[in-house]
Amino acid sequence: MNASPAPINLFEFEALAKERLPKSEYDYIAGGATDEISVERNRRAYESWALRPRVLRDVSALDLSTTVLGTKVNVPVLIAPCGGHKKAHPEGEVATYRAAAARGTIMAVSANSNSSFEELANAATGHLWLQLYPFRDRGLTKSWLDRAKGAGYDAICVTLDSQWPPKRERNIRNNYRRIRGVNYSKPGAEAVHAPRPAGSEGGSDPAATWKDLEWIKSQTALPVVAKGIMTGEDVDLCAEIGADAVIVSNHGGRHLDNTLATVEVLAEAVAAAKGKLEVLLDGGIRRGADVVKALALGAKAVFIGRPLFWGLAVDGEQGVVRVLDILREEIEITMAKCGRPTIGSIDATVLVKAPRL
Ligand SMILES: Cc1cc2nc3c(=O)[nH]c(=O)nc-3n(C[C@H](O)[C@H](O)[C@H](O)COP(=O)(O)O)c2cc1C
């Protein structure tokens, strides 16, 4: 076996995962749209805020727990909905969910999951959200909403930024085909860069409007989380239709390139939310300090996407546990040194805007 030393941060996890994964799978996971400017910007933007250390504030007992839509989590880092965890490990989503449950956090299950929603619900005792799209076929949407409820899922996450297929050049070069998730009635391989026929099963309906999100909200008793929001205007509309939370997200730079980084949009989203809905964020979270910065700017919690695949590729369930533990340790260091013993004590005074030198 590979004698590489155990990775001590998420970048080393990625480097080791890259050695182990087939190139086309690594490229699919790591890559983004066109020039991957947004992928990089999501990361780099964290460098433009500096932390303000505080001393003598009794940080002997840190509490990293918080709530997300009423569910207690032990750490403010959730698992983003990402398709096809079996790309990285044969146990796939089951391994990821067990890791999330072991560390007391929530996993959002992708529409393109390699495990059925029901199988996953039985794999551990934790908290799951079900991610879907505004499908053209409302019967499909309704059946998934019912499956979520029946299997004990806590929330519905509606991904809104995927109505039009992106251009991902690594996938085009690699002629990459991904396997459609098992929760659809017709799973199978599809070329990810080919435009989807309008209204094909599983595709996000390009004709969808706010009425469709409103309809989804009206069809479920579960909280509805709108994912892929990048402007205050769209936060306003989410609030109007009664969404319970938004995820400020540019899909990890995988759909539209040349956007702002998600953390740059966060303050605008929080201002628009006016406390009416919870504001969550994903994109580029790789260090505990990134998490603290996002919370200081008003996020209730954040998600990780790609790092879960790096954890899976390195060591399955234990790899994802380790990824979460590394983030936890780094969050603890940051909280302690900024004099913030609880998540609630992390506020805007933790930060100062300081463009990278
Ligand atoms: C391989 C991969 C598959 C993804 N699949 C989905 C998906 O099925 N649904 C979805 O809403 N987002 C999907 N995403 C986006 C993530 O939910 C999340 O927005 C993004 O990964 C966050 O950025 P990060 O990877 O920098 O943490 C996927 C991301 C990756 C890397």
PDBQT file of the ligand as one rigid body, heavy atoms in Angstrom, charges set to zero:
ROOT
HETATM    1  C1  LIG A 401     -18.356  16.070  -7.328  1.00  0.00    +0.000 C 
HETATM    2  C2  LIG A 401     -19.404  17.071  -6.925  1.00  0.00    +0.000 A 
HETATM    3  C3  LIG A 401     -20.739  16.760  -7.134  1.00  0.00    +0.000 A 
HETATM    4  C4  LIG A 401     -21.732  17.686  -6.781  1.00  0.00    +0.000 A 
HETATM    5  N1  LIG A 401     -23.052  17.330  -6.952  1.00  0.00    +0.000 NA
HETATM    6  C5  LIG A 401     -24.011  18.187  -6.544  1.00  0.00    +0.000 A 
HETATM    7  C6  LIG A 401     -25.369  17.807  -6.603  1.00  0.00    +0.000 A 
HETATM    8  O1  LIG A 401     -25.712  16.697  -7.019  1.00  0.00    +0.000 OA
HETATM    9  N2  LIG A 401     -26.292  18.709  -6.184  1.00  0.00    +0.000 N 
HETATM   10  C7  LIG A 401     -25.951  19.943  -5.698  1.00  0.00    +0.000 A 
HETATM   11  O2  LIG A 401     -26.816  20.727  -5.308  1.00  0.00    +0.000 OA
HETATM   12  N3  LIG A 401     -24.665  20.318  -5.609  1.00  0.00    +0.000 NA
HETATM   13  C8  LIG A 401     -23.693  19.471  -6.009  1.00  0.00    +0.000 A 
HETATM   14  N4  LIG A 401     -22.378  19.850  -5.877  1.00  0.00    +0.000 N 
HETATM   15  C9  LIG A 401     -22.041  21.170  -5.301  1.00  0.00    +0.000 C 
HETATM   16  C10 LIG A 401     -21.886  21.094  -3.784  1.00  0.00    +0.000 C 
HETATM   17  O3  LIG A 401     -23.125  20.864  -3.156  1.00  0.00    +0.000 OA
HETATM   18  C11 LIG A 401     -21.312  22.397  -3.210  1.00  0.00    +0.000 C 
HETATM   19  O4  LIG A 401     -22.098  23.485  -3.638  1.00  0.00    +0.000 OA
HETATM   20  C12 LIG A 401     -19.849  22.672  -3.571  1.00  0.00    +0.000 C 
HETATM   21  O5  LIG A 401     -19.128  21.462  -3.715  1.00  0.00    +0.000 OA
HETATM   22  C13 LIG A 401     -19.223  23.512  -2.465  1.00  0.00    +0.000 C 
HETATM   23  O6  LIG A 401     -17.946  23.879  -2.776  1.00  0.00    +0.000 OA
HETATM   24  P1  LIG A 401     -16.615  23.101  -2.259  1.00  0.00    +0.000 P 
HETATM   25  O7  LIG A 401     -16.524  21.849  -3.085  1.00  0.00    +0.000 OA
HETATM   26  O8  LIG A 401     -15.531  24.081  -2.574  1.00  0.00    +0.000 OA
HETATM   27  O9  LIG A 401     -16.762  22.821  -0.787  1.00  0.00    +0.000 OA
HETATM   28  C14 LIG A 401     -21.371  18.934  -6.232  1.00  0.00    +0.000 A 
HETATM   29  C15 LIG A 401     -20.024  19.224  -6.004  1.00  0.00    +0.000 A 
HETATM   30  C16 LIG A 401     -19.042  18.317  -6.347  1.00  0.00    +0.000 A 
HETATM   31  C17 LIG A 401     -17.607  18.667  -6.076  1.00  0.00    +0.000 C 
ENDROOT
TORSDOF 0
